[in-house]
Amino acid sequence: MRIFTAFLVLVATAILWLLPISTAAYDFKTDAREDTFTSPTAAGVSTANVTLIKEIYDDDTTTVDILSSLATDVPVVGVYTTATRVLNVTGLTTNTTRTLSITYDVYALTGGGSIDTIVSRLDFIWMLALICLPIAALAAIFTGRA
């Protein structure tokens, strides 16, 4: 019976290990925001600067998605400046005007830092629990305390 109980503890831990806690914590802390800008480019210029309404969460420009109203544009994030919230967009067609829709992640928690602290450390707490749970359970099983 002890072997079967140990097996169940290990299976339960493996299943818990598969839960996407990091993704859940990130989704809890952020919201997607969409800003729309009319952006002209002059002759010979294929970049544009736009000032975002809010800061990009953790300055992570990989979360930025840019859509253009022009089919000939291939908008890509160039440089993001945190202090001014200016986003440089490259890959635009020269000498034309378009509407850029920019979607990016912003910090969603308000009202205090304690919830942010807990959510930020949730990955560590979860990993610690998943490491300690099977060790404690197996020790209890094989020492006869379970």
C-alpha positions as a Markdown table, in Angstrom:
| # | Residue | x | y | z |
|---|---|---|---|---|
| 1 | Met | 0.0 | 0.0 | 0.0 |
| 2 | Arg | 2.9 | 2.4 | 0.7 |
| 3 | Ile | 4.2 | 2.0 | -2.8 |
| 4 | Phe | 0.8 | 2.8 | -4.3 |
| 5 | Thr | 0.5 | 5.9 | -2.0 |
| 6 | Ala | 3.9 | 7.1 | -3.0 |
| 7 | Phe | 3.0 | 6.6 | -6.7 |
| 8 | Leu | -0.2 | 8.7 | -6.2 |
| 9 | Val | 1.8 | 11.5 | -4.6 |
| 10 | Leu | 4.3 | 11.5 | -7.5 |
| 11 | Val | 1.5 | 11.5 | -10.1 |
| 12 | Ala | -0.3 | 14.3 | -8.3 |
| 13 | Thr | 2.9 | 16.4 | -8.1 |
| 14 | Ala | 3.5 | 15.8 | -11.8 |
| 15 | Ile | 0.0 | 17.0 | -12.7 |
| 16 | Leu | 0.4 | 20.1 | -10.5 |
| 17 | Trp | 3.8 | 20.7 | -12.2 |
| 18 | Leu | 2.0 | 21.1 | -15.5 |
| 19 | Leu | -0.2 | 24.0 | -14.4 |
| 20 | Pro | 0.7 | 27.3 | -16.1 |
| 21 | Ile | 1.3 | 29.3 | -12.9 |
| 22 | Ser | 3.8 | 31.7 | -14.6 |
| 23 | Thr | 1.3 | 32.6 | -17.3 |
| 24 | Ala | -1.6 | 32.9 | -14.9 |
| 25 | Ala | 0.4 | 35.3 | -12.7 |
| 26 | Tyr | 1.4 | 37.4 | -15.8 |
| 27 | Asp | -2.2 | 37.5 | -17.0 |
| 28 | Phe | -3.4 | 38.6 | -13.6 |
| 29 | Lys | -0.8 | 41.4 | -13.4 |
| 30 | Thr | -1.4 | 42.8 | -16.9 |
| 31 | Asp | -4.1 | 44.0 | -19.3 |
| 32 | Ala | -3.9 | 44.5 | -23.0 |
| 33 | Arg | -4.3 | 48.1 | -24.1 |
| 34 | Glu | -4.9 | 49.4 | -27.6 |
| 35 | Asp | -4.0 | 52.9 | -28.8 |
| 36 | Thr | -4.7 | 54.2 | -32.2 |
| 37 | Phe | -2.6 | 56.9 | -33.9 |
| 38 | Thr | -2.7 | 58.7 | -37.3 |
| 39 | Ser | 0.8 | 58.6 | -38.5 |
| 40 | Pro | 2.2 | 60.4 | -41.6 |
| 41 | Thr | 5.6 | 59.7 | -43.1 |
| 42 | Ala | 7.5 | 62.1 | -45.4 |
| 43 | Ala | 9.3 | 61.2 | -48.6 |
| 44 | Gly | 12.2 | 58.9 | -47.8 |
| 45 | Val | 11.1 | 58.3 | -44.2 |
| 46 | Ser | 9.9 | 54.8 | -43.3 |
| 47 | Thr | 9.7 | 55.3 | -39.5 |
| 48 | Ala | 7.3 | 57.1 | -37.1 |
| 49 | Asn | 7.3 | 57.9 | -33.5 |
| 50 | Val | 4.2 | 57.6 | -31.4 |
| 51 | Thr | 3.7 | 58.4 | -27.7 |
| 52 | Leu | 1.8 | 55.6 | -25.9 |
| 53 | Ile | -0.8 | 56.5 | -23.4 |
| 54 | Lys | 0.6 | 54.1 | -20.7 |
| 55 | Glu | 4.0 | 52.4 | -20.2 |
| 56 | Ile | 4.6 | 49.0 | -21.7 |
| 57 | Tyr | 4.7 | 46.5 | -18.8 |
| 58 | Asp | 8.3 | 45.7 | -17.9 |
| 59 | Asp | 9.4 | 47.4 | -21.1 |
| 60 | Asp | 8.7 | 44.1 | -22.9 |
| 61 | Thr | 8.4 | 45.1 | -26.5 |
| 62 | Thr | 7.7 | 41.5 | -27.5 |
| 63 | Thr | 4.1 | 42.0 | -26.3 |
| 64 | Val | 3.6 | 44.9 | -28.7 |
| 65 | Asp | 1.4 | 44.2 | -31.7 |
| 66 | Ile | 1.2 | 46.8 | -34.5 |
| 67 | Leu | -1.4 | 46.9 | -37.2 |
| 68 | Ser | -1.5 | 49.5 | -40.0 |
| 69 | Ser | -4.4 | 50.6 | -42.2 |
| 70 | Leu | -2.1 | 50.4 | -45.2 |
| 71 | Ala | -1.4 | 46.9 | -46.8 |
| 72 | Thr | 2.0 | 48.0 | -48.0 |
| 73 | Asp | 3.2 | 48.7 | -44.4 |
| 74 | Val | 5.1 | 46.0 | -42.4 |
| 75 | Pro | 5.2 | 47.8 | -39.0 |
| 76 | Val | 7.8 | 46.6 | -36.5 |
| 77 | Val | 8.9 | 47.9 | -33.2 |
| 78 | Gly | 12.1 | 49.9 | -33.5 |
| 79 | Val | 13.0 | 51.5 | -30.2 |
| 80 | Tyr | 11.0 | 52.1 | -27.0 |
| 81 | Thr | 11.9 | 54.8 | -24.6 |
| 82 | Thr | 10.4 | 54.2 | -21.1 |
| 83 | Ala | 10.9 | 57.8 | -19.7 |
| 84 | Thr | 8.8 | 59.4 | -22.5 |
| 85 | Arg | 6.7 | 56.3 | -23.6 |
| 86 | Val | 7.8 | 57.0 | -27.2 |
| 87 | Leu | 7.6 | 54.0 | -29.5 |
| 88 | Asn | 9.5 | 54.1 | -32.7 |
| 89 | Val | 7.7 | 52.1 | -35.5 |
| 90 | Thr | 9.7 | 51.0 | -38.5 |
| 91 | Gly | 8.8 | 49.3 | -41.8 |
| 92 | Leu | 6.3 | 51.9 | -42.9 |
| 93 | Thr | 5.7 | 53.0 | -46.5 |
| 94 | Thr | 7.2 | 56.4 | -47.3 |
| 95 | Asn | 5.3 | 59.6 | -48.1 |
| 96 | Thr | 1.9 | 58.5 | -46.9 |
| 97 | Thr | -0.5 | 58.6 | -43.9 |
| 98 | Arg | -1.9 | 55.6 | -42.1 |
| 99 | Thr | -3.7 | 54.7 | -39.0 |
| 100 | Leu | -1.6 | 52.6 | -36.6 |
| 101 | Ser | -3.3 | 50.4 | -34.0 |
| 102 | Ile | -0.9 | 49.4 | -31.3 |
| 103 | Thr | -1.8 | 46.8 | -28.7 |
| 104 | Tyr | 0.5 | 46.3 | -25.7 |
| 105 | Asp | 0.5 | 44.9 | -22.2 |
| 106 | Val | 0.2 | 47.4 | -19.3 |
| 107 | Tyr | 0.3 | 47.0 | -15.5 |
| 108 | Ala | -3.2 | 46.2 | -14.2 |
| 109 | Leu | -2.9 | 46.1 | -10.4 |
| 110 | Thr | -3.8 | 49.2 | -8.5 |
| 111 | Gly | -4.2 | 50.1 | -4.9 |
| 112 | Gly | -1.0 | 48.7 | -3.3 |
| 113 | Gly | 2.1 | 46.8 | -3.6 |
| 114 | Ser | 1.4 | 43.8 | -1.4 |
| 115 | Ile | -0.7 | 42.0 | -4.0 |
| 116 | Asp | 2.0 | 42.6 | -6.6 |
| 117 | Thr | 4.7 | 41.2 | -4.2 |
| 118 | Ile | 2.7 | 38.1 | -3.6 |
| 119 | Val | 1.9 | 37.5 | -7.3 |
| 120 | Ser | 5.5 | 38.2 | -8.3 |
| 121 | Arg | 6.7 | 35.6 | -5.9 |
| 122 | Leu | 4.0 | 33.1 | -6.8 |
| 123 | Asp | 6.3 | 31.2 | -9.2 |
| 124 | Phe | 8.9 | 30.7 | -6.4 |
| 125 | Ile | 6.3 | 29.6 | -3.9 |
| 126 | Trp | 4.7 | 27.2 | -6.3 |
| 127 | Met | 8.1 | 25.7 | -7.2 |
| 128 | Leu | 9.0 | 25.3 | -3.6 |
| 129 | Ala | 5.7 | 23.6 | -2.8 |
| 130 | Leu | 6.1 | 21.2 | -5.7 |
| 131 | Ile | 9.6 | 20.3 | -4.6 |
| 132 | Cys | 8.8 | 19.9 | -0.9 |
| 133 | Leu | 5.4 | 18.1 | -1.3 |
| 134 | Pro | 6.7 | 14.9 | -2.7 |
| 135 | Ile | 9.7 | 14.8 | -0.5 |
| 136 | Ala | 7.6 | 15.3 | 2.7 |
| 137 | Ala | 5.0 | 12.8 | 1.5 |
| 138 | Leu | 7.5 | 10.1 | 0.6 |
| 139 | Ala | 9.3 | 10.6 | 3.8 |
| 140 | Ala | 6.1 | 10.2 | 5.8 |
| 141 | Ile | 5.1 | 7.2 | 3.8 |
| 142 | Phe | 8.3 | 5.3 | 4.1 |
| 143 | Thr | 8.9 | 6.2 | 7.8 |
| 144 | Gly | 5.4 | 4.8 | 8.6 |
| 145 | Arg | 3.8 | 8.1 | 9.6 |
| 146 | Ala | 1.3 | 8.2 | 6.7 |
